[in-house]
Amino acid sequence: MATIIEAPNVFSKTEYSPYTIFLAGSIENGKAEDWQDKLSKTLDRFDNIVVLNPRRKHWDPELDEKKLRFQIIWEQEGINASNLVVFYFDPTTHSPISLLELGQCLGAHKKVIVYCPPTFFRHTNVEVTCERYHVKLHADYHTFVAEIIGHISRFA
């Protein structure tokens, strides 16, 4: 079984596994589908990975500044600690933080896998940016998951 760590739980990469995956992408105060839970269940068959899930089970959209800062830092540290960052851009959202994090990861040359359906409102931005960094853009969930599993199988 994979080790699944959800925000705001504290994590330390060295405590668990040498291979860590961060689930970046659409949440938007719970507006997006809970794709993180679905993907976590798929990845649970791998014994040697840690999955960092930033989606809180009980999100308060009115978090005070201290709690919001904690969440932001948790996500930034999770991305930095990860070997792989996966992104899903839900077409029912705008996902400005996910767009920011994608740019951050690509600029830092992190290994990323991206799923962005053509109906996402900034699909062309994501597409052009991924092309620029030679990252394959997945238009459907199944090829997205297949690439993640293939990557884990080779490196974890």
Backbone as JSON Lines, residues from 0, in Angstrom:
{"i":0,"aa":"M","n":[0.82,-1.19,0.0],"ca":[0.0,0.0,0.0],"c":[0.87,1.26,0.0]}
{"i":1,"aa":"A","n":[0.48,2.2,-0.83],"ca":[1.17,3.49,-0.85],"c":[0.87,4.24,0.45]}
{"i":2,"aa":"T","n":[1.74,5.15,0.8],"ca":[1.49,6.03,1.94],"c":[0.84,7.29,1.39]}
{"i":3,"aa":"I","n":[-0.39,7.54,1.78],"ca":[-1.13,8.72,1.31],"c":[-1.15,9.73,2.46]}
{"i":4,"aa":"I","n":[-0.64,10.92,2.19],"ca":[-0.62,11.97,3.21],"c":[-1.44,13.14,2.69]}
{"i":5,"aa":"E","n":[-2.47,13.49,3.43],"ca":[-3.35,14.59,3.04],"c":[-3.05,15.81,3.89]}
{"i":6,"aa":"A","n":[-3.19,16.98,3.26],"ca":[-3.05,18.23,4.0],"c":[-4.15,18.26,5.06]}
{"i":7,"aa":"P","n":[-3.87,18.77,6.22],"ca":[-2.67,19.48,6.67],"c":[-1.66,18.6,7.43]}
{"i":8,"aa":"N","n":[-1.74,17.27,7.25],"ca":[-0.85,16.38,7.98],"c":[0.61,16.63,7.63]}
{"i":9,"aa":"V","n":[1.43,16.62,8.62],"ca":[2.86,16.88,8.44],"c":[3.5,15.67,7.77]}
{"i":10,"aa":"F","n":[4.46,15.93,6.91],"ca":[5.18,14.86,6.23],"c":[6.67,15.16,6.24]}
{"i":11,"aa":"S","n":[7.43,14.09,6.12],"ca":[8.87,14.19,5.94],"c":[9.24,13.14,4.93]}
{"i":12,"aa":"K","n":[9.78,13.55,3.82],"ca":[10.09,12.63,2.73],"c":[10.94,11.45,3.21]}
{"i":13,"aa":"T","n":[11.91,11.71,4.04],"ca":[12.83,10.66,4.45],"c":[12.18,9.64,5.38]}
{"i":14,"aa":"E","n":[11.08,9.99,6.02],"ca":[10.4,9.05,6.93],"c":[9.71,7.92,6.18]}
{"i":15,"aa":"Y","n":[9.35,8.13,4.95],"ca":[8.48,7.19,4.27],"c":[9.15,6.47,3.11]}
{"i":16,"aa":"S","n":[9.42,7.16,2.05],"ca":[9.86,6.53,0.82],"c":[10.78,7.47,0.05]}
{"i":17,"aa":"P","n":[11.66,6.9,-0.73],"ca":[12.5,7.76,-1.56],"c":[11.75,8.3,-2.78]}
{"i":18,"aa":"Y","n":[10.5,7.85,-3.03],"ca":[9.76,8.29,-4.2],"c":[8.44,8.92,-3.78]}
{"i":19,"aa":"T","n":[8.28,10.2,-4.1],"ca":[7.11,10.96,-3.66],"c":[6.43,11.61,-4.86]}
{"i":20,"aa":"I","n":[5.09,11.54,-4.86],"ca":[4.27,12.14,-5.91],"c":[3.38,13.2,-5.27]}
{"i":21,"aa":"F","n":[3.34,14.38,-5.88],"ca":[2.46,15.46,-5.42],"c":[1.29,15.59,-6.39]}
{"i":22,"aa":"L","n":[0.09,15.64,-5.84],"ca":[-1.13,15.76,-6.66],"c":[-1.52,17.23,-6.78]}
{"i":23,"aa":"A","n":[-0.92,17.91,-7.74],"ca":[-1.24,19.31,-7.99],"c":[-2.45,19.36,-8.92]}
{"i":24,"aa":"G","n":[-3.07,20.49,-9.02],"ca":[-4.19,20.61,-9.94],"c":[-5.44,21.09,-9.25]}
{"i":25,"aa":"S","n":[-6.51,21.07,-9.99],"ca":[-7.76,21.7,-9.6],"c":[-8.33,21.19,-8.28]}
{"i":26,"aa":"I","n":[-8.65,22.13,-7.43],"ca":[-9.44,21.9,-6.22],"c":[-10.5,23.0,-6.15]}
{"i":27,"aa":"E","n":[-10.04,24.23,-6.2],"ca":[-10.87,25.43,-6.22],"c":[-11.99,25.39,-5.18]}
{"i":28,"aa":"N","n":[-11.57,25.33,-3.91],"ca":[-12.52,25.33,-2.79],"c":[-13.56,24.22,-2.89]}
{"i":29,"aa":"G","n":[-13.17,23.09,-3.45],"ca":[-14.07,21.94,-3.55],"c":[-14.95,21.94,-4.79]}
{"i":30,"aa":"K","n":[-14.81,22.94,-5.66],"ca":[-15.6,23.0,-6.89],"c":[-15.22,21.88,-7.86]}
{"i":31,"aa":"A","n":[-13.95,21.55,-7.91],"ca":[-13.46,20.5,-8.81],"c":[-13.84,19.12,-8.27]}
{"i":32,"aa":"E","n":[-14.0,18.18,-9.17],"ca":[-14.22,16.81,-8.74],"c":[-13.05,16.36,-7.87]}
{"i":33,"aa":"D","n":[-13.28,15.41,-7.0],"ca":[-12.21,14.93,-6.12],"c":[-11.36,13.9,-6.87]}
{"i":34,"aa":"W","n":[-10.64,14.37,-7.88],"ca":[-9.78,13.52,-8.68],"c":[-8.61,13.0,-7.87]}
{"i":35,"aa":"Q","n":[-8.21,13.75,-6.83],"ca":[-7.08,13.32,-6.01],"c":[-7.39,12.0,-5.29]}
{"i":36,"aa":"D","n":[-8.6,11.88,-4.76],"ca":[-8.98,10.65,-4.07],"c":[-9.03,9.49,-5.06]}
{"i":37,"aa":"K","n":[-9.59,9.73,-6.22],"ca":[-9.69,8.7,-7.26],"c":[-8.29,8.21,-7.68]}
{"i":38,"aa":"L","n":[-7.38,9.16,-7.91],"ca":[-6.02,8.78,-8.32],"c":[-5.27,8.1,-7.18]}
{"i":39,"aa":"S","n":[-5.46,8.59,-5.96],"ca":[-4.81,7.97,-4.8],"c":[-5.2,6.5,-4.67]}
{"i":40,"aa":"K","n":[-6.47,6.2,-4.9],"ca":[-6.94,4.8,-4.83],"c":[-6.27,3.95,-5.91]}
{"i":41,"aa":"T","n":[-6.05,4.53,-7.08],"ca":[-5.37,3.81,-8.16],"c":[-3.91,3.55,-7.8]}
{"i":42,"aa":"L","n":[-3.26,4.53,-7.19],"ca":[-1.83,4.42,-6.86],"c":[-1.57,3.62,-5.59]}
{"i":43,"aa":"D","n":[-2.61,3.29,-4.87],"ca":[-2.46,2.6,-3.59],"c":[-1.82,1.22,-3.73]}
{"i":44,"aa":"R","n":[-1.8,0.67,-4.93],"ca":[-1.21,-0.66,-5.14],"c":[0.31,-0.67,-5.08]}
{"i":45,"aa":"F","n":[0.92,0.51,-5.14],"ca":[2.38,0.61,-5.09],"c":[2.83,0.72,-3.64]}
{"i":46,"aa":"D","n":[3.73,-0.18,-3.22],"ca":[4.2,-0.2,-1.84],"c":[5.27,0.84,-1.55]}
{"i":47,"aa":"N","n":[5.94,1.3,-2.55],"ca":[7.15,2.08,-2.32],"c":[7.02,3.55,-2.69]}
{"i":48,"aa":"I","n":[5.82,4.11,-2.56],"ca":[5.64,5.53,-2.89],"c":[4.88,6.27,-1.78]}
{"i":49,"aa":"V","n":[5.09,7.57,-1.77],"ca":[4.31,8.48,-0.93],"c":[3.52,9.36,-1.87]}
{"i":50,"aa":"V","n":[2.24,9.54,-1.59],"ca":[1.39,10.42,-2.37],"c":[0.98,11.57,-1.46]}
{"i":51,"aa":"L","n":[1.33,12.79,-1.88],"ca":[0.96,14.0,-1.13],"c":[-0.26,14.63,-1.78]}
{"i":52,"aa":"N","n":[-1.33,14.7,-1.02],"ca":[-2.61,15.2,-1.5],"c":[-2.94,16.51,-0.77]}
{"i":53,"aa":"P","n":[-2.93,17.64,-1.49],"ca":[-3.19,18.92,-0.83],"c":[-4.66,19.18,-0.51]}
{"i":54,"aa":"R","n":[-5.58,18.36,-1.04],"ca":[-7.0,18.59,-0.78],"c":[-7.34,18.21,0.66]}
{"i":55,"aa":"R","n":[-7.87,19.16,1.39],"ca":[-8.3,18.91,2.77],"c":[-9.72,18.35,2.76]}
{"i":56,"aa":"K","n":[-9.94,17.38,3.62],"ca":[-11.29,16.8,3.72],"c":[-12.3,17.85,4.19]}
{"i":57,"aa":"H","n":[-11.86,18.74,5.06],"ca":[-12.74,19.77,5.61],"c":[-12.15,21.15,5.32]}
{"i":58,"aa":"W","n":[-12.36,21.63,4.12],"ca":[-11.81,22.92,3.71],"c":[-12.74,24.04,4.14]}
{"i":59,"aa":"D","n":[-12.17,25.04,4.75],"ca":[-12.9,26.24,5.12],"c":[-12.43,27.35,4.19]}
{"i":60,"aa":"P","n":[-13.28,27.79,3.25],"ca":[-12.85,28.82,2.3],"c":[-12.53,30.17,2.97]}
{"i":61,"aa":"E","n":[-12.88,30.28,4.23],"ca":[-12.6,31.52,4.97],"c":[-11.45,31.32,5.96]}
{"i":62,"aa":"L","n":[-10.47,30.51,5.6],"ca":[-9.32,30.28,6.48],"c":[-8.69,31.62,6.87]}
{"i":63,"aa":"D","n":[-8.3,31.69,8.13],"ca":[-7.57,32.9,8.53],"c":[-6.19,32.88,7.87]}
{"i":64,"aa":"E","n":[-5.51,34.02,7.91],"ca":[-4.24,34.13,7.19],"c":[-3.21,33.12,7.66]}
{"i":65,"aa":"K","n":[-3.17,32.84,8.95],"ca":[-2.18,31.89,9.47],"c":[-2.41,30.48,8.88]}
{"i":66,"aa":"K","n":[-3.66,30.04,8.86],"ca":[-3.96,28.71,8.32],"c":[-3.77,28.67,6.81]}
{"i":67,"aa":"L","n":[-4.11,29.75,6.13],"ca":[-3.9,29.8,4.69],"c":[-2.41,29.75,4.36]}
{"i":68,"aa":"R","n":[-1.6,30.48,5.09],"ca":[-0.16,30.45,4.88],"c":[0.38,29.04,5.11]}
{"i":69,"aa":"F","n":[-0.11,28.36,6.16],"ca":[0.31,26.99,6.42],"c":[0.01,26.1,5.22]}
{"i":70,"aa":"Q","n":[-1.2,26.23,4.64],"ca":[-1.58,25.42,3.48],"c":[-0.67,25.71,2.29]}
{"i":71,"aa":"I","n":[-0.4,26.97,2.04],"ca":[0.45,27.34,0.91],"c":[1.85,26.78,1.09]}
{"i":72,"aa":"I","n":[2.39,26.9,2.28],"ca":[3.73,26.38,2.56],"c":[3.74,24.85,2.46]}
{"i":73,"aa":"W","n":[2.69,24.2,2.97],"ca":[2.57,22.74,2.87],"c":[2.66,22.32,1.41]}
{"i":74,"aa":"E","n":[1.92,23.01,0.55],"ca":[1.93,22.67,-0.87],"c":[3.3,22.94,-1.5]}
{"i":75,"aa":"Q","n":[3.89,24.08,-1.2],"ca":[5.2,24.4,-1.77],"c":[6.26,23.38,-1.33]}
{"i":76,"aa":"E","n":[6.26,23.02,-0.07],"ca":[7.23,22.03,0.42],"c":[6.96,20.66,-0.18]}
{"i":77,"aa":"G","n":[5.68,20.33,-0.36],"ca":[5.33,19.06,-0.99],"c":[5.81,18.97,-2.42]}
{"i":78,"aa":"I","n":[5.61,20.04,-3.15],"ca":[6.09,20.07,-4.54],"c":[7.61,19.93,-4.56]}
{"i":79,"aa":"N","n":[8.29,20.68,-3.72],"ca":[9.75,20.62,-3.69],"c":[10.27,19.24,-3.31]}
{"i":80,"aa":"A","n":[9.57,18.55,-2.43],"ca":[10.01,17.23,-1.96],"c":[9.7,16.11,-2.93]}
{"i":81,"aa":"S","n":[8.88,16.39,-3.93],"ca":[8.39,15.34,-4.81],"c":[9.32,15.05,-5.98]}
{"i":82,"aa":"N","n":[9.31,13.77,-6.36],"ca":[10.01,13.33,-7.56],"c":[9.16,13.54,-8.8]}
{"i":83,"aa":"L","n":[7.84,13.52,-8.6],"ca":[6.88,13.65,-9.69],"c":[5.73,14.52,-9.21]}
{"i":84,"aa":"V","n":[5.33,15.49,-10.05],"ca":[4.17,16.32,-9.76],"c":[3.17,16.11,-10.88]}
{"i":85,"aa":"V","n":[1.96,15.69,-10.53],"ca":[0.93,15.47,-11.54],"c":[-0.12,16.56,-11.43]}
{"i":86,"aa":"F","n":[-0.6,16.99,-12.59],"ca":[-1.58,18.08,-12.67],"c":[-2.82,17.63,-13.43]}
{"i":87,"aa":"Y","n":[-3.98,18.02,-12.89],"ca":[-5.24,17.88,-13.62],"c":[-5.93,19.23,-13.58]}
{"i":88,"aa":"F","n":[-6.33,19.72,-14.75],"ca":[-7.05,20.98,-14.86],"c":[-8.51,20.68,-15.18]}
{"i":89,"aa":"D","n":[-9.35,20.76,-14.15],"ca":[-10.78,20.47,-14.27],"c":[-11.45,21.58,-15.08]}
{"i":90,"aa":"P","n":[-12.17,21.22,-16.14],"ca":[-12.81,22.24,-16.99],"c":[-13.89,23.07,-16.29]}
{"i":91,"aa":"T","n":[-14.36,22.63,-15.13],"ca":[-15.37,23.41,-14.41],"c":[-14.74,24.48,-13.5]}
{"i":92,"aa":"T","n":[-13.41,24.6,-13.55],"ca":[-12.7,25.53,-12.68],"c":[-11.81,26.47,-13.49]}
{"i":93,"aa":"H","n":[-11.27,27.46,-12.79],"ca":[-10.25,28.33,-13.38],"c":[-8.85,27.94,-12.89]}
{"i":94,"aa":"S","n":[-8.74,27.43,-11.69],"ca":[-7.51,26.87,-11.14],"c":[-6.28,27.77,-11.26]}
{"i":95,"aa":"P","n":[-6.37,29.01,-10.78],"ca":[-5.22,29.92,-10.92],"c":[-3.98,29.45,-10.16]}
{"i":96,"aa":"I","n":[-4.17,28.83,-9.01],"ca":[-3.01,28.35,-8.24],"c":[-2.35,27.19,-8.98]}
{"i":97,"aa":"S","n":[-3.15,26.32,-9.57],"ca":[-2.59,25.2,-10.33],"c":[-1.79,25.69,-11.53]}
{"i":98,"aa":"L","n":[-2.28,26.71,-12.2],"ca":[-1.54,27.3,-13.32],"c":[-0.21,27.87,-12.84]}
{"i":99,"aa":"L","n":[-0.25,28.55,-11.7],"ca":[0.97,29.1,-11.12],"c":[1.96,27.98,-10.79]}
{"i":100,"aa":"E","n":[1.45,26.91,-10.15],"ca":[2.31,25.79,-9.76],"c":[2.88,25.06,-10.98]}
{"i":101,"aa":"L","n":[2.1,24.95,-12.05],"ca":[2.62,24.33,-13.27],"c":[3.8,25.12,-13.81]}
{"i":102,"aa":"G","n":[3.65,26.44,-13.89],"ca":[4.75,27.27,-14.35],"c":[5.97,27.16,-13.45]}
{"i":103,"aa":"Q","n":[5.72,27.12,-12.15],"ca":[6.81,26.97,-11.18],"c":[7.55,25.64,-11.41]}
{"i":104,"aa":"C","n":[6.81,24.56,-11.57],"ca":[7.43,23.24,-11.74],"c":[8.19,23.14,-13.05]}
{"i":105,"aa":"L","n":[7.59,23.64,-14.11],"ca":[8.27,23.57,-15.41],"c":[9.52,24.42,-15.41]}
{"i":106,"aa":"G","n":[9.44,25.61,-14.82],"ca":[10.61,26.49,-14.75],"c":[11.73,25.88,-13.93]}
{"i":107,"aa":"A","n":[11.38,25.06,-12.94],"ca":[12.37,24.4,-12.09],"c":[12.79,23.04,-12.67]}
{"i":108,"aa":"H","n":[12.24,22.68,-13.83],"ca":[12.54,21.42,-14.52],"c":[12.18,20.19,-13.67]}
{"i":109,"aa":"K","n":[11.07,20.31,-12.92],"ca":[10.53,19.15,-12.19],"c":[9.91,18.2,-13.21]}
{"i":110,"aa":"K","n":[9.88,16.92,-12.87],"ca":[9.17,15.95,-13.7],"c":[7.68,16.15,-13.45]}
{"i":111,"aa":"V","n":[6.92,16.44,-14.51],"ca":[5.48,16.64,-14.39],"c":[4.75,15.8,-15.43]}
{"i":112,"aa":"I","n":[3.53,15.43,-15.07],"ca":[2.61,14.77,-16.0],"c":[1.32,15.58,-15.92]}
{"i":113,"aa":"V","n":[0.78,15.97,-17.08],"ca":[-0.33,16.92,-17.12],"c":[-1.52,16.36,-17.89]}
{"i":114,"aa":"Y","n":[-2.69,16.51,-17.26],"ca":[-3.98,16.17,-17.89],"c":[-4.79,17.45,-17.94]}
{"i":115,"aa":"C","n":[-5.09,17.89,-19.16],"ca":[-5.86,19.12,-19.36],"c":[-6.83,18.9,-20.52]}
{"i":116,"aa":"P","n":[-8.09,18.65,-20.22],"ca":[-9.06,18.47,-21.3],"c":[-9.16,19.73,-22.17]}
{"i":117,"aa":"P","n":[-9.45,19.56,-23.44],"ca":[-9.54,20.71,-24.36],"c":[-10.58,21.75,-23.95]}
{"i":118,"aa":"T","n":[-11.51,21.38,-23.07],"ca":[-12.55,22.32,-22.64],"c":[-12.11,23.2,-21.46]}
{"i":119,"aa":"F","n":[-10.91,22.96,-20.91],"ca":[-10.41,23.84,-19.85],"c":[-10.21,25.23,-20.44]}
{"i":120,"aa":"F","n":[-10.64,26.27,-19.73],"ca":[-10.7,27.61,-20.29],"c":[-9.35,28.17,-20.71]}
{"i":121,"aa":"R","n":[-8.25,27.68,-20.18],"ca":[-6.92,28.11,-20.58],"c":[-6.11,26.95,-21.17]}
{"i":122,"aa":"H","n":[-6.83,26.06,-21.85],"ca":[-6.18,24.9,-22.45],"c":[-5.01,25.3,-23.34]}
{"i":123,"aa":"T","n":[-5.19,26.3,-24.18],"ca":[-4.12,26.7,-25.1],"c":[-2.9,27.17,-24.34]}
{"i":124,"aa":"N","n":[-3.08,27.9,-23.24],"ca":[-1.94,28.32,-22.42],"c":[-1.18,27.11,-21.89]}
{"i":125,"aa":"V","n":[-1.92,26.14,-21.37],"ca":[-1.3,24.93,-20.82],"c":[-0.61,24.16,-21.94]}
{"i":126,"aa":"E","n":[-1.27,24.04,-23.07],"ca":[-0.72,23.3,-24.21],"c":[0.6,23.91,-24.69]}
{"i":127,"aa":"V","n":[0.61,25.22,-24.92],"ca":[1.82,25.88,-25.42],"c":[2.95,25.79,-24.4]}
{"i":128,"aa":"T","n":[2.62,25.97,-23.13],"ca":[3.64,25.91,-22.09],"c":[4.22,24.5,-21.99]}
{"i":129,"aa":"C","n":[3.38,23.48,-22.05],"ca":[3.88,22.11,-22.01],"c":[4.75,21.81,-23.23]}
{"i":130,"aa":"E","n":[4.32,22.27,-24.4],"ca":[5.14,22.07,-25.6],"c":[6.52,22.69,-25.43]}
{"i":131,"aa":"R","n":[6.54,23.89,-24.88],"ca":[7.81,24.62,-24.71],"c":[8.79,23.82,-23.84]}
{"i":132,"aa":"Y","n":[8.25,23.09,-22.85],"ca":[9.09,22.31,-21.93],"c":[9.11,20.82,-22.28]}
{"i":133,"aa":"H","n":[8.61,20.48,-23.45],"ca":[8.63,19.09,-23.95],"c":[7.9,18.13,-23.01]}
{"i":134,"aa":"V","n":[6.74,18.57,-22.53],"ca":[5.9,17.75,-21.66],"c":[4.67,17.34,-22.45]}
{"i":135,"aa":"K","n":[4.4,16.04,-22.49],"ca":[3.21,15.55,-23.18],"c":[1.97,16.0,-22.42]}
{"i":136,"aa":"L","n":[1.01,16.53,-23.14],"ca":[-0.25,16.97,-22.55],"c":[-1.31,15.91,-22.83]}
{"i":137,"aa":"H","n":[-1.91,15.39,-21.77],"ca":[-2.95,14.36,-21.92],"c":[-4.31,15.01,-21.99]}
{"i":138,"aa":"A","n":[-5.11,14.54,-22.94],"ca":[-6.47,15.06,-23.11],"c":[-7.51,14.16,-22.45]}
{"i":139,"aa":"D","n":[-7.09,12.99,-21.97],"ca":[-8.04,12.12,-21.29],"c":[-7.39,11.47,-20.06]}
{"i":140,"aa":"Y","n":[-8.25,11.11,-19.14],"ca":[-7.82,10.6,-17.83],"c":[-7.04,9.3,-17.94]}
{"i":141,"aa":"H","n":[-7.45,8.41,-18.82],"ca":[-6.84,7.08,-18.88],"c":[-5.39,7.13,-19.35]}
{"i":142,"aa":"T","n":[-5.08,7.95,-20.34],"ca":[-3.68,8.04,-20.77],"c":[-2.84,8.76,-19.73]}
{"i":143,"aa":"F","n":[-3.44,9.7,-19.03],"ca":[-2.78,10.41,-17.92],"c":[-2.36,9.4,-16.85]}
{"i":144,"aa":"V","n":[-3.3,8.58,-16.43],"ca":[-3.02,7.58,-15.39],"c":[-2.01,6.55,-15.9]}
{"i":145,"aa":"A","n":[-2.14,6.14,-17.15],"ca":[-1.2,5.15,-17.7],"c":[0.22,5.7,-17.68]}
{"i":146,"aa":"E","n":[0.41,6.98,-18.0],"ca":[1.77,7.54,-17.96],"c":[2.29,7.6,-16.52]}
{"i":147,"aa":"I","n":[1.43,7.96,-15.58],"ca":[1.85,8.0,-14.17],"c":[2.29,6.62,-13.72]}
{"i":148,"aa":"I","n":[1.49,5.61,-13.99],"ca":[1.81,4.24,-13.58],"c":[3.1,3.77,-14.27]}
{"i":149,"aa":"G","n":[3.24,4.07,-15.55],"ca":[4.46,3.7,-16.26],"c":[5.69,4.36,-15.65]}
{"i":150,"aa":"H","n":[5.56,5.63,-15.29],"ca":[6.67,6.34,-14.68],"c":[7.02,5.74,-13.32]}
{"i":151,"aa":"I","n":[6.03,5.48,-12.51],"ca":[6.27,4.9,-11.19],"c":[6.93,3.53,-11.35]}
{"i":152,"aa":"S","n":[6.45,2.74,-12.28],"ca":[6.99,1.39,-12.49],"c":[8.47,1.43,-12.87]}
{"i":153,"aa":"R","n":[8.88,2.46,-13.59],"ca":[10.29,2.58,-14.0],"c":[11.19,3.12,-12.91]}
{"i":154,"aa":"F","n":[10.67,4.02,-12.07],"ca":[11.54,4.77,-11.17],"c":[11.33,4.54,-9.68]}
{"i":155,"aa":"A","n":[10.2,3.99,-9.31],"ca":[9.94,3.83,-7.87],"c":[10.33,2.43,-7.41]}
